[in-house]
Each structure stands twice: as C-alpha cells, then as structure tokens.
Amino acid sequence: MTSKIANAWLSALLLAGAHLLFLPPALAAQPLPVTPVVGLPDFADLVDRVGPAVVNIRTTERVKVGQGDEQMQEFLRRFFGQAVPRGNRRGQPQQPEEEVQRGVGSGFIISDDGYVLTNAHVVEGAEEVTVTLTDRREFKAKVLGVDRRSDVALLKVDARNLPSVRIGDSSKIRVGEWVIAIGSPFNLENTVTAGIISAKARDTGDYLPLIQSDVAVNPGNSGGPLINMRGEVIGINSQIATLSGGYNGISFSVPIDEVMRVAEQLKKTGHVTRGKLGVKISEVTSDVAESLGLGKARGAEVALVEPGGPAEKAGIKVGDIILRFNGQPIETTRDLPRLVGASKVGSHATVTIWRRGAQQDLPVTIAELKDEMSESGAASGQPKGSGGEVAPNALGLRVSDLTPAQKRELQVASGVVVDAATGRAASAGIEQGDLILQVNNTEVKSAAQFNSLVAKLDPNRSVAVLVSRDSVTQYLVIKPRQ
C-alpha cells in the first residue's frame, strides 16, 4: 500500500515537472524593463533665438607698413582674421602710415539701443571698431570703456531696435550642464560650438573666478557669449588653455555676474573702481593651520602690509591670518581680493583676523585700488647678525637681536635675525639673513626669548615660524625629526 502511494506521488511530481518544462516561452521568462534612451540636445531653436544678437567685431589701427611677404599676409588674413604690421627692410624708404586690419573678435548686444559687450583684449588699442550683425548690417562702434582686470569692454553703436540677448545668473550654473558658444573663430562668422561646463570658479586670477568648459573656442571667439540651454548668456568667452595656440578642450569664460557689474561702471564712468585693503597675502597650508591652532587650512596669511594703507591704519600686522571680510569667510587667498575689490571705495568693513591663538575684529576703511603693490618693501635687504650670538638651538637656528636702527630700517617692532640655519630649520627653507617674527602664536622679541621658546617646544610636533625675507613674510613649518 505504501509503495502504491509513493509511486502515485512520484508520477504526479513527474507530470508536474513535465508540464513546467513545456510552458510557453512567453510565460517562462519575463524581459527586464528597458530604460528609454534620452537623445542629445538639439540646439537649433536656441541658436535661432540668440544668434542674431551675436556680432562680429573687426578692429583697425594705423601702422607703418612696408613691403612684406604677401602670401603670408594673405594666409593670416584668411585664417586668423588679422594682418601683421610689416616693417621696413633696411635700406628701404620709410612708408607712410596706413590703416590695416588689427584683428577679429566677437561680441553680443545686451540692449536694443546698441550697447555691446566684448573682451578688453579685442578692442584695446584699436583706432576703429566695426560691428557686423548677422543680417550684414555694419556699424562703427564707440569704445565706452575697457577693464583689463576682468577683460571686459563696453561698446556703443548708434542704432535702435536691435536684437539683444537675455542675461542669466552665473552663480546658479552647474557642472555638467550643456552650454554653447557663438562667435567668429578664424573669422568664420556665427560659428556655433557646444559642450558642457567642466568647472565653476576656476581660479586663474585675483579677480576672476572663471567658468571652465569644453566648448570649442579658438582665436576670434574672444568676446562671444557662453549660453545655457535657456538661451541666457552666463559668460564671455575669454581664454583657452593651449600649447599650440588652438583649441585643446579647455576654455574659460568670464562669469556674466562679474561682467555686468563691470559694464555698469563702464557705462557710468568709463572705468572701473575697486577697493583696496593694502596687504600682500599668501596661502595658509594645513601644517601652518595646525601649528597656529586654526584646525583646518583656511584664510589668507598677511605677508606684507602696505605702509600708510588701510590695513596698517586698522592695525593688521604681518603674520595675521584673515579669516573673514565683512562676515564672509575667506576659504582661500583668492576670496579676499574679490571681496575687497567689490567693496565701495570709502566704505567701512570689518576684517576678522587670527592672531596668537585668538580671533579679533578690526574695522577698516576701504581705499581705491590704483597700482599693483610693489614686490619690494621699504627695506632694501635683510640685516646680518649684530651681536648677541648664541649656540644653535634645537631647531638648528642661531639667531641674534636686531639693533634699534635695523628695526627702524625694516619697520618692525621686534624679531630676531638668523645668523645660521642647519638641520630641521634648513630643511624647512629658513636661510641666513631671514628675519623671524613669530613662533607659533608667540611674538619673538629677543634672541634669548626665542631660544627659550624653542626649548619648550614639543619635539614631536611641527612648529610654524613666521619668517620675513626680502620684505615678503610667510610661515615656514619646521617638522619633527623622522
């Protein structure tokens, strides 16, 4: 009986298995869901909207021309959109001045009454500027102002009801979003190229956190717009990173927010006024930050204070770390010049510094930035040792006191001069003749005090030494013996 029951169950299982084996294919396996393929963007409608407001800019200047290589001149005219002035050969008579084409660039109309933006380097030094629209209309343009620092120029043509671009917000751009450029590379007017934003706020200058993209930009694209998918201009194409002179996949554009701030001043006054604090700064390294108790590398180290400048009047000293300007954090040295430069001349600001282990808020009155600060300071060189010589200390330094005359010459109230640097100090970059102003957060007042400070240092920890050399001051970190 048991055997019969077992055989019946076995037969049933075999039948069930056979039934499963012969299921229709559609029921036996279900396909995985397929993600729909998203196509690449179509820029045609975007170009139709924005293209008419992008212009070609030709510039000319008066030069003395002689007999040059006509084939080379024709090559340059055809492929680079410019003519190179041809000097006279020896023995040939002096040629009269002639008006020759200087170069070709791009630009875009920002208002229907004829205001045009382009790069400063496109029009600077030109005798005559001609703006050509896509409908072939040409206008002589007046250069209202040029700002070299931002590489922005504002032009004006005498016309009305012109097509104009929409201005976007460059602070809202995202890395990876699609953008296009329209311009006249190699004098090929209204050329459109596309790519993506590669990086935001790329630091290539004191006042320009540039937009980096992989949009193809070549000579002649300068001054043209960088446009997002909403048809808004978010930058002016200004620079390329290249070893060959042509496009290598890295292009830089001036953010439109900065451009419009500059354009507003150029429209009103013809020039741009920027604020000045009167300091020379350097980067704060992680070793310096740790040694000074900052926690992480941040802020801008004051390496030089301009005599009589706003910083000196406010009490800012060499070796201070500027952490905030008007409450805005200074994460890197590039932040400070931009914030100060955007400040109104004569306005009052608060500078937060880190000095000897504590924060301080100092009020400062912003001055006008005119010329770059000189790389050299008041003193022509560092003093040599002047007595008070002691044996090398644990850091490998032998130092001596400064005389009152040396302090006056160097415009310092304290410090010691390095007579010899060996071992760990030499490895950190300290040299004979350097002036040591501070050890970690403690001001150095004499050679005896300096050696006393060094004797108390933890030999297993790094120490930040504030060193002045050739009127430039920076922290050098002396690391423990390995």
ABEGO torsion letter per residue (X at the ends): XAAAAAAAAAAAAAAAAAAAAABBAAAABBBBBBBBBBBBBBAAAAAAAAAAABBBBBBBBBBBBBBBBAAAAAAAAAAAGBBBBBBBBBGBBBBBBBBBBAEBBBBBBABAAGBBBBBAAAABGBABBBBBBAAGBBBBBBBABBBAAAGBBBBBBBBBGBBBBBBBBAAABBBGBBBBBBBBBGGBBGBBBBBBBABBGBBABAABBBBBBABBBBBGABGBBBBBAAGBBABBBABBBBAAGBBAGBBBBBBAAAAAAAAAAAAAAGBBBBBBAGBBBBBBBAAAAAAAGAGBBBEBBBABBBBGBAAAAAGBBBGBBBABBGGBBBABAAAAAAAAAABBBGBBBBBBBBBGGBBBBBBBBBBBBABBBBABBABABBBBBBEGBBBBBAAGBBBBBBBAAAAAAAGBABEBBBABBBEAAAAAGBBBGBBBABBEABBBABAAAAAAAAAABBAABBBBBBBBBGGBBBBBBBBBBX
